[in-house]
Amino acid sequence: MTEDKANSSKTKMETDYGKHEENPGPPKAALEEKDDKKVGFTIHWAIIVAIVALAIAYFFFM
């Protein structure tokens, strides 16, 4: 693999797509990966705040 085509992560790029025809699910590493970014928690609360803000604006302007 040349340097200009290397990805930024430390994992190798998948090139043998036919190998996974029988089991096309996510790789084992993706299922066992530690959740260290906590983005789901932030998005959950951001959606709730947005819905409440839109409801208040709706009732205020109607």
N, C-alpha and C positions, 0 to 999 in steps of 0.2 A: 504494500500500500504506500502510495506516495504521500509526502507531507501535506500537499495542497488538498488532498481528499480526506485527510484524517479528521475524525470528529473531535470535539473538545472534551468529551468524557474519557474515562480511562477504560471503557469497555470496547470490545471489538465490534465493528459494524457487521450486521447480518447480511450475508450475500447468498446463502444457500436456502432459498425460500421453499424449494421442493421438499426439503427435509421435514417440514412441519405441516405437510398436507393432511396427515391423519389426526394431528392434535394442534389445531390452529390457535389455541388459547394463549393467554399471556405467559411469559416465561416464569419459572419458579422464583427467580431473583426479584421480579416485579411484585410478586405476591408476598414475599417475605421482607420486603424493604421497610426499614424503620421510618415511621412518619415523624420527621424532625422539623417540618416546615409549618405545620399547624394552619395551613391555608383554609382548610375546610371549616374550621371553627370561625375564622374571620369572615369568610363569605356568608356563613349562616347568620351571623349577627348583622352584617351589612345589609342583607336582604330584609331582615326584620325591621331595621331602622328605616330603610327606604320605604317599606310598605306603610309604616306608621306615619312617616313624614308626608307621603302622598295622600293618605287618608285625611290627615289634618288639613292639608292644602285643599283637598276636594271639599270638605265640609266648610272650610273658611270662605271659599270663593263661590259656593253654591247658595 
